[in-house]
Amino acid sequence: MKQTKLEMGKVYYNVMLYMGRCGVWSYLYRNDAVDKRMIRIGNCFRKKKDAEAMKVKVLKVLKG
């Protein structure tokens, strides 16, 4: 899986489930443990539209 390269302090997006809803969230890259985990599992997108596209895929999988 291709890993996203980010710059310190720049915004990135990921897809998260929260309170039973799937959404796109934005974060500032700080190179902390959470950021590294999101990159490692492929849930890190520089563009919001890319995260939104992944959200559609996640919802399809969840709805089975």
N, CA, C and O atoms as a Tinker XYZ file with bonds, in Angstrom:
   256  protein
     1  N      0.844000   -1.186000    0.000000    73     2
     2  CA     0.000000    0.000000    0.000000    64     1     3
     3  C      0.885000    1.242000    0.000000    63     2     4     5
     4  O      1.851000    1.331000    0.757000    81     3
     5  N      0.542000    2.188000   -0.852000    73     3     6
     6  CA     1.304000    3.427000   -0.949000    64     5     7
     7  C      1.125000    4.257000    0.319000    63     6     8     9
     8  O      0.002000    4.476000    0.772000    81     7
     9  N      2.230000    4.711000    0.882000    73     7    10
    10  CA     2.155000    5.534000    2.074000    64     9    11
    11  C      2.197000    7.007000    1.707000    63    10    12    13
    12  O      2.973000    7.424000    0.847000    81    11
    13  N      1.357000    7.787000    2.364000    73    11    14
    14  CA     1.273000    9.225000    2.116000    64    13    15
    15  C      2.395000    9.939000    2.856000    63    14    16    17
    16  O      2.632000    9.687000    4.037000    81    15
    17  N      3.075000   10.822000    2.160000    73    15    18
    18  CA     4.119000   11.654000    2.772000    64    17    19
    19  C      3.485000   12.979000    3.170000    63    18    20    21
    20  O      2.816000   13.620000    2.359000    81    19
    21  N      3.695000   13.387000    4.412000    73    19    22
    22  CA     3.090000   14.620000    4.910000    64    21    23
    23  C      4.150000   15.553000    5.480000    63    22    24    25
    24  O      5.240000   15.128000    5.864000    81    23
    25  N      3.801000   16.834000    5.523000    73    23    26
    26  CA     4.678000   17.833000    6.122000    64    25    27
    27  C      4.140000   18.223000    7.493000    63    26    28    29
    28  O      2.929000   18.270000    7.710000    81    27
    29  N      5.050000   18.500000    8.404000    73    27    30
    30  CA     4.683000   18.895000    9.759000    64    29    31
    31  C      3.746000   20.102000    9.724000    63    30    32    33
    32  O      4.017000   21.094000    9.048000    81    31
    33  N      2.648000   20.001000   10.456000    73    31    34
    34  CA     1.702000   21.101000   10.580000    64    33    35
    35  C      0.685000   21.203000    9.457000    63    34    36    37
    36  O     -0.194000   22.065000    9.504000    81    35
    37  N      0.782000   20.344000    8.449000    73    35    38
    38  CA    -0.177000   20.366000    7.333000    64    37    39
    39  C     -1.390000   19.496000    7.682000    63    38    40    41
    40  O     -1.287000   18.549000    8.461000    81    39
    41  N     -2.522000   19.832000    7.097000    73    39    42
    42  CA    -3.763000   19.089000    7.340000    64    41    43
    43  C     -3.781000   17.813000    6.504000    63    42    44    45
    44  O     -3.366000   17.807000    5.345000    81    43
    45  N     -4.272000   16.732000    7.113000    73    43    46
    46  CA    -4.571000   15.518000    6.374000    64    45    47
    47  C     -5.946000   15.035000    6.813000    63    46    48    49
    48  O     -6.484000   15.506000    7.815000    81    47
    49  N     -6.510000   14.100000    6.066000    73    47    50
    50  CA    -7.869000   13.613000    6.318000    64    49    51
    51  C     -7.848000   12.102000    6.477000    63    50    52    53
    52  O     -7.007000   11.411000    5.903000    81    51
    53  N     -8.791000   11.606000    7.268000    73    51    54
    54  CA    -8.981000   10.164000    7.356000    64    53    55
    55  C    -10.460000    9.849000    7.543000    63    54    56    57
    56  O    -11.278000   10.732000    7.796000    81    55
    57  N    -10.773000    8.574000    7.411000    73    55    58
    58  CA   -12.143000    8.097000    7.542000    64    57    59
    59  C    -12.269000    7.430000    8.902000    63    58    60    61
    60  O    -11.483000    6.545000    9.241000    81    59
    61  N    -13.255000    7.854000    9.676000    73    59    62
    62  CA   -13.433000    7.299000   11.018000    64    61    63
    63  C    -14.902000    6.977000   11.272000    63    62    64    65
    64  O    -15.802000    7.613000   10.724000    81    63
    65  N    -15.114000    5.994000   12.100000    73    63    66
    66  CA   -16.451000    5.697000   12.606000    64    65    67
    67  C    -16.556000    6.306000   13.994000    63    66    68    69
    68  O    -15.686000    6.096000   14.839000    81    67
    69  N    -17.625000    7.061000   14.227000    73    67    70
    70  CA   -17.825000    7.699000   15.521000    64    69    71
    71  C    -19.315000    7.734000   15.801000    63    70    72    73
    72  O    -20.097000    8.237000   14.995000    81    71
    73  N    -19.696000    7.205000   16.927000    73    71    74
    74  CA   -21.104000    7.200000   17.349000    64    73    75
    75  C    -21.998000    6.569000   16.270000    63    74    76    77
    76  O    -23.114000    7.024000   16.020000    81    75
    77  N    -21.475000    5.510000   15.641000    73    75    78
    78  CA   -22.244000    4.791000   14.643000    64    77    79
    79  C    -22.310000    5.453000   13.283000    63    78    80    81
    80  O    -23.037000    4.983000   12.408000    81    79
    81  N    -21.570000    6.532000   13.081000    73    79    82
    82  CA   -21.579000    7.232000   11.797000    64    81    83
    83  C    -20.174000    7.227000   11.203000    63    82    84    85
    84  O    -19.173000    7.309000   11.915000    81    83
    85  N    -20.136000    7.132000    9.912000    73    83    86
    86  CA   -18.875000    7.156000    9.184000    64    85    87
    87  C    -18.659000    8.574000    8.660000    63    86    88    89
    88  O    -19.537000    9.144000    8.012000    81    87
    89  N    -17.496000    9.132000    8.942000    73    87    90
    90  CA   -17.236000   10.498000    8.505000    64    89    91
    91  C    -15.790000   10.722000    8.140000    63    90    92    93
    92  O    -14.930000    9.882000    8.404000    81    91
    93  N    -15.532000   11.856000    7.535000    73    91    94
    94  CA   -14.177000   12.275000    7.194000    64    93    95
    95  C    -13.753000   13.327000    8.214000    63    94    96    97
    96  O    -14.471000   14.297000    8.459000    81    95
    97  N    -12.599000   13.123000    8.793000    73    95    98
    98  CA   -12.073000   14.015000    9.830000    64    97    99
    99  C    -10.761000   14.614000    9.362000    63    98   100   101
   100  O    -10.020000   13.980000    8.611000    81    99
   101  N    -10.472000   15.812000    9.793000    73    99   102
   102  CA    -9.197000   16.454000    9.451000    64   101   103
   103  C     -8.328000   16.572000   10.706000    63   102   104   105
   104  O     -8.821000   16.762000   11.818000    81   103
   105  N     -7.034000   16.455000   10.486000    73   103   106
   106  CA    -6.054000   16.518000   11.569000    64   105   107
   107  C     -4.837000   17.287000   11.093000    63   106   108   109
   108  O     -4.560000   17.344000    9.895000    81   107
   109  N     -4.113000   17.875000   12.025000    73   107   110
   110  CA    -2.817000   18.473000   11.720000    64   109   111
   111  C     -1.746000   17.405000   11.923000    63   110   112   113
   112  O     -1.724000   16.721000   12.946000    81   111
   113  N     -0.878000   17.273000   10.957000    73   111   114
   114  CA     0.189000   16.283000   11.051000    64   113   115
   115  C      1.242000   16.753000   12.048000    63   114   116   117
   116  O      1.809000   17.840000   11.927000    81   115
   117  N      1.486000   15.882000   13.052000    73   115   118
   118  CA     2.476000   16.188000   14.092000    64   117   119
   119  C      3.527000   15.099000   14.231000    63   118   120   121
   120  O      4.404000   15.171000   15.092000    81   119
   121  N      3.429000   14.087000   13.370000    73   119   122
   122  CA     4.345000   12.947000   13.415000    64   121   123
   123  C      4.272000   12.210000   14.756000    63   122   124   125
   124  O      5.275000   11.677000   15.231000    81   123
   125  N      3.095000   12.183000   15.354000    73   123   126
   126  CA     2.919000   11.463000   16.613000    64   125   127
   127  C      2.448000   10.029000   16.323000    63   126   128   129
   128  O      2.343000    9.626000   15.165000    81   127
   129  N      2.170000    9.277000   17.376000    73   127   130
   130  CA     1.789000    7.873000   17.225000    64   129   131
   131  C      0.508000    7.697000   16.409000    63   130   132   133
   132  O      0.404000    6.761000   15.617000    81   131
   133  N     -0.460000    8.583000   16.594000    73   131   134
   134  CA    -1.718000    8.490000   15.845000    64   133   135
   135  C     -1.460000    8.735000   14.360000    63   134   136   137
   136  O     -1.945000    7.985000   13.513000    81   135
   137  N     -0.707000    9.769000   14.047000    73   135   138
   138  CA    -0.382000   10.065000   12.655000    64   137   139
   139  C      0.336000    8.878000   12.002000    63   138   140   141
   140  O     -0.004000    8.481000   10.887000    81   139
   141  N      1.316000    8.324000   12.691000    73   139   142
   142  CA     2.070000    7.194000   12.142000    64   141   143
   143  C      1.171000    5.984000   11.914000    63   142   144   145
   144  O      1.326000    5.269000   10.925000    81   143
   145  N      0.229000    5.756000   12.832000    73   143   146
   146  CA    -0.698000    4.634000   12.685000    64   145   147
   147  C     -1.617000    4.845000   11.485000    63   146   148   149
   148  O     -1.854000    3.913000   10.716000    81   147
   149  N     -2.133000    6.054000   11.319000    73   147   150
   150  CA    -3.019000    6.339000   10.182000    64   149   151
   151  C     -2.289000    6.133000    8.858000    63   150   152   153
   152  O     -2.859000    5.591000    7.911000    81   151
   153  N     -1.042000    6.559000    8.792000    73   151   154
   154  CA    -0.248000    6.358000    7.583000    64   153   155
   155  C     -0.019000    4.869000    7.356000    63   154   156   157
   156  O     -0.190000    4.373000    6.242000    81   155
   157  N      0.362000    4.162000    8.402000    73   155   158
   158  CA     0.686000    2.733000    8.293000    64   157   159
   159  C     -0.495000    1.907000    7.795000    63   158   160   161
   160  O     -0.306000    0.978000    7.011000    81   159
   161  N     -1.716000    2.232000    8.240000    73   159   162
   162  CA    -2.876000    1.445000    7.818000    64   161   163
   163  C     -3.525000    1.974000    6.543000    63   162   164   165
   164  O     -4.511000    1.412000    6.067000    81   163
   165  N     -2.973000    3.055000    5.990000    73   163   166
   166  CA    -3.484000    3.585000    4.733000    64   165   167
   167  C     -4.715000    4.456000    4.875000    63   166   168   169
   168  O     -5.463000    4.638000    3.914000    81   167
   169  N     -4.933000    4.998000    6.067000    73   167   170
   170  CA    -6.099000    5.841000    6.320000    64   169   171
   171  C     -5.649000    7.291000    6.507000    63   170   172   173
   172  O     -5.965000    7.938000    7.506000    81   171
   173  N     -4.912000    7.771000    5.527000    73   171   174
   174  CA    -4.344000    9.110000    5.591000    64   173   175
   175  C     -4.351000    9.685000    4.183000    63   174   176   177
   176  O     -3.728000    9.129000    3.279000    81   175
   177  N     -5.054000   10.797000    3.995000    73   175   178
   178  CA    -5.231000   11.367000    2.663000    64   177   179
   179  C     -4.909000   12.860000    2.687000    63   178   180   181
   180  O     -5.355000   13.581000    3.580000    81   179
   181  N     -4.139000   13.316000    1.712000    73   179   182
   182  CA    -3.815000   14.735000    1.632000    64   181   183
   183  C     -5.016000   15.556000    1.190000    63   182   184   185
   184  O     -5.162000   16.710000    1.593000    81   183
   185  N     -5.878000   14.971000    0.364000    73   183   186
   186  CA    -7.028000   15.687000   -0.175000    64   185   187
   187  C     -8.324000   15.140000    0.421000    63   186   188   189
   188  O     -8.508000   13.929000    0.545000    81   187
   189  N     -9.213000   16.059000    0.783000    73   187   190
   190  CA   -10.490000   15.663000    1.363000    64   189   191
   191  C    -11.292000   14.802000    0.390000    63   190   192   193
   192  O    -11.973000   13.867000    0.810000    81   191
   193  N    -11.217000   15.109000   -0.911000    73   191   194
   194  CA   -11.984000   14.342000   -1.889000    64   193   195
   195  C    -11.529000   12.883000   -1.926000    63   194   196   197
   196  O    -12.344000   11.997000   -2.186000    81   195
   197  N    -10.251000   12.616000   -1.673000    73   195   198
   198  CA    -9.760000   11.237000   -1.632000    64   197   199
   199  C    -10.309000   10.503000   -0.411000    63   198   200   201
   200  O    -10.663000    9.327000   -0.492000    81   199
   201  N    -10.375000   11.200000    0.710000    73   199   202
   202  CA   -10.954000   10.600000    1.922000    64   201   203
   203  C    -12.443000   10.352000    1.732000    63   202   204   205
   204  O    -12.958000    9.330000    2.185000    81   203
   205  N    -13.140000   11.261000    1.074000    73   203   206
   206  CA   -14.573000   11.079000    0.806000    64   205   207
   207  C    -14.807000    9.854000   -0.077000    63   206   208   209
   208  O    -15.761000    9.106000    0.135000    81   207
   209  N    -13.929000    9.649000   -1.074000    73   207   210
   210  CA   -14.044000    8.474000   -1.941000    64   209   211
   211  C    -13.844000    7.196000   -1.134000    63   210   212   213
   212  O    -14.538000    6.205000   -1.361000    81   211
   213  N    -12.906000    7.210000   -0.199000    73   211   214
   214  CA   -12.688000    6.033000    0.648000    64   213   215
   215  C    -13.883000    5.818000    1.572000    63   214   216   217
   216  O    -14.245000    4.675000    1.854000    81   215
   217  N    -14.490000    6.880000    2.036000    73   215   218
   218  CA   -15.670000    6.768000    2.902000    64   217   219
   219  C    -16.778000    6.002000    2.174000    63   218   220   221
   220  O    -17.443000    5.158000    2.774000    81   219
   221  N    -16.978000    6.289000    0.894000    73   219   222
   222  CA   -17.993000    5.592000    0.097000    64   221   223
   223  C    -17.684000    4.093000    0.062000    63   222   224   225
   224  O    -18.588000    3.268000    0.198000    81   223
   225  N    -16.419000    3.745000   -0.118000    73   223   226
   226  CA   -16.010000    2.332000   -0.145000    64   225   227
   227  C    -16.252000    1.667000    1.211000    63   226   228   229
   228  O    -16.742000    0.540000    1.280000    81   227
   229  N    -15.907000    2.368000    2.277000    73   227   230
   230  CA   -16.099000    1.822000    3.626000    64   229   231
   231  C    -17.585000    1.567000    3.885000    63   230   232   233
   232  O    -17.955000    0.516000    4.410000    81   231
   233  N    -18.413000    2.504000    3.527000    73   231   234
   234  CA   -19.864000    2.341000    3.739000    64   233   235
   235  C    -20.406000    1.158000    2.953000    63   234   236   237
   236  O    -21.281000    0.446000    3.446000    81   235
   237  N    -19.906000    0.929000    1.739000    73   235   238
   238  CA   -20.341000   -0.230000    0.947000    64   237   239
   239  C    -19.984000   -1.524000    1.658000    63   238   240   241
   240  O    -20.791000   -2.453000    1.707000    81   239
   241  N    -18.782000   -1.587000    2.208000    73   239   242
   242  CA   -18.349000   -2.786000    2.923000    64   241   243
   243  C    -19.206000   -3.003000    4.173000    63   242   244   245
   244  O    -19.629000   -4.124000    4.453000    81   243
   245  N    -19.455000   -1.938000    4.911000    73   243   246
   246  CA   -20.238000   -2.051000    6.140000    64   245   247
   247  C    -21.688000   -2.482000    5.873000    63   246   248   249
   248  O    -22.287000   -3.210000    6.664000    81   247
   249  N    -22.230000   -2.023000    4.757000    73   247   250
   250  CA   -23.620000   -2.382000    4.430000    64   249   251
   251  C    -23.705000   -3.778000    3.823000    63   250   252   253
   252  O    -24.788000   -4.349000    3.689000    81   251
   253  N    -22.543000   -4.314000    3.460000    73   251   254
   254  CA   -22.440000   -5.690000    2.983000    64   253   255
   255  C    -23.101000   -5.937000    1.699000    63   254   256
   256  O    -23.079000   -7.062000    1.200000    81   255
